[in-house]
Amino acid sequence: MTQHTDPRAELVELRAERDALKAQLAGDLPRATRWLQRKVWRQAEALALLNQRVVNQRFVLRTLDELGRSLSAEELRAATKADATAS
């Protein structure tokens, strides 16, 4: 799976990380800790979304296995479209 990132968002994140490291070096640990905590929360949210996608895909695969058939072309297009809009 290819991960697409917005270069501007990545730059903002790198600047925030730089500022947090500067704060840590300056002894402002609460500021550095707040940034790290927000980063962990964002990563936890992204992981929860990814886990939900995996759960959904496993459910579909189990259902299809029980039905003993593959997706039709129309079902595959609909599933792909739904997955793309969910991410």
Contacts in CASP RR format, 6 or more apart in sequence:
PFRMAT RR
TARGET T0000
AUTHOR 0000-0000-0000
METHOD contacts of the structure
MODEL  1
MTQHTDPRAELVELRAERDALKAQLAGDLPRATRWLQRKVWRQAEALALL
NQRVVNQRFVLRTLDELGRSLSAEELRAATKADATAS
16 35 0 8 1.000
17 35 0 8 1.000
17 39 0 8 1.000
19 35 0 8 1.000
20 31 0 8 1.000
20 32 0 8 1.000
20 35 0 8 1.000
20 36 0 8 1.000
21 32 0 8 1.000
23 29 0 8 1.000
23 31 0 8 1.000
23 32 0 8 1.000
23 35 0 8 1.000
24 32 0 8 1.000
49 87 0 8 1.000
53 83 0 8 1.000
53 86 0 8 1.000
53 87 0 8 1.000
60 79 0 8 1.000
64 70 0 8 1.000
64 71 0 8 1.000
71 79 0 8 1.000
END
